[in-house]
Amino acid sequence: MDNLSEHLQDMMRGRGVTRKFNEMKQTVMADQGVQEFLQAHKDELAPDAADRGVAKLYEYIRQRAKSGGADSIAPGYVPFLVVAGHLIDIEYRPSKAKIIADAQSERVHLVRMVNVPKDVRAARLAKYDVVRGREEAIQAAFDFVLGLTDEGKTFVTGLYLDGRFGVGKTYLLGAIANELAERGVAATLMHLPTFAVEMKDSIKDGGVLARIDAVKKVPVLMLDDIGAESFSPWFRDEVLGVILQYRMQEQLPTCFSSNKTKAQLADFLAGKERGDEETVKAARIMERINYLATEIKIEGPNRRNPREDVAAPEQQ
């Protein structure tokens, strides 16, 4: 960009295009922004700085008019006049639109949502309906976010949100993840039943350990719908157990949502629903979940299927 200005000025002088050079000079010297700059920095500039910097001033005016658009020299950046070595120079700085876009992009990249509904991706705590049965959950969500952004905190206990279908458990996790992103904290929200299927499929390509390693180390992990996956001793012990063990040891924030209470999840992990009795192995997993997260029940209307509440008002 600097070479362009210098080349333009040298070319015009070299060819003796005095008339055009004078026209350019008249244009830049008539510009209010240029005059304000020259006046503000008159004590810093060399006496002939304006003459020697005509091409740069002309470039400044032209690029300023383009406001960092796609047809500018540096899309997304706008020119600013500066003093360098007692002469006039140009700096290109990010436009307001680019700063906003970059900030939004950074927030988006801080949140990773895997196999969750579209509305959850746009979830916000401010939009979460605080109806009866949700008060404790929303308060706990705010406390969790504030705890993670408190530099004095060494470990923040996560949330284990349980409740029936459609009461807003997954939405609340998504809202927490987006709120954390606004504060510069990365979070991953994944649908655990889908993840379980993918892990079984990854046995074929030998990618199990790599996937486990990637998940267990994320700054904030949210496992959605735990207990809804097909019962699998292998997934329980070799995948979920490994992830939770690492996160407990490293004291990494972890949240869960489930249609099962912790007691019901313990029975599921023990295989009681299909007649097994692996209570010791289930207890190992529950020990880690209990360490990582506090159980909070969410009640309220079924947002997915309002007819269910009409048909079964005693569940409200």
Steps between C-alpha positions, in 0.01 A plus 500: 500500500786740578675406174186588305506859623872541439476344155215731404685812608829397335321408178325834474812699570715280278275559202466865575127483545505827689141598424353176634728510802381854580138391459560216742661740744205740476261211568678380812567846637130586468402198709389591850638182655841562347503863619406392854785248501755750370393758756503253790850375413664812358770499769594138421505520120787615282438829312462318167307201643176593322670524159691176549190323628251600231464144368444360848242768575326424172499128580359584844208695350421232242513209747314691770207538260491122451470443878686171490261348248570212265642736235749666734871422517452319831141376539385534859760765581477880487787750455634732768761771445804480729837671539805285432846654498353852470319396180144393422415133496189278504394227740217259421297404804199265535167666426224497762312246289805273491556530874139400565517217247827370644361509852193309386715247318713451809191438713368251246827309502498487879178297493492152352157340487480148364167344395280744690179672376528822300320712758752395765783652295344843544398449863559782748455515876315830463238324284449203733145497635511511878177315572422308816732203527791670324607757760771287661639394164535851358663625820742208493577576134594860578708390800683249280582762236613754757707236678687413182584864436618558858879480492506406869307176441708183462212260429138568414249222552288437192127437466312174462167613358227238514134517407248362259505553124473853363545704819804687370802307628694501173402860427637607837832326432519675163424834664778442753745410221415819305524713812845357572606577143399863552747500789777328306458148642486207256235230549395182319142374511440156352208261478632196686286227336621610155856519626468142631398375155785690335750354746391147415539579130847645558625160620527404133740781414693489826397850600359422845793624709543820298131587539502428871813710544345793314178495703646446844726807478254770390483796744127459574319179402122458488360150446140521387246221558721264696316177572310509169774311313473126443650319799856393426750382763780589254382859454435539872841374611738572211358828373281680752700375797830613349365845411348559844805366683725745319268792560469418868878474541560825312200672661355603166144646501244246378123518463235240418136484402281193532145375514619285789577604855842406628348200679331385179821556303687278747252219431534554125880490515480180703291344226199438726259591220612188318547277803871556567642589838832679440455736793869535582591617150201732495602638839842595360338711230253657742782589739655709227169659398422584862838668536463696178139616517217592735157355422232755421149408396328703229121501485250696298300457178613282212616752239530240226154352541255729684221244440673269745440752778137531404459123495692449823457810720597309812861495371531877482 
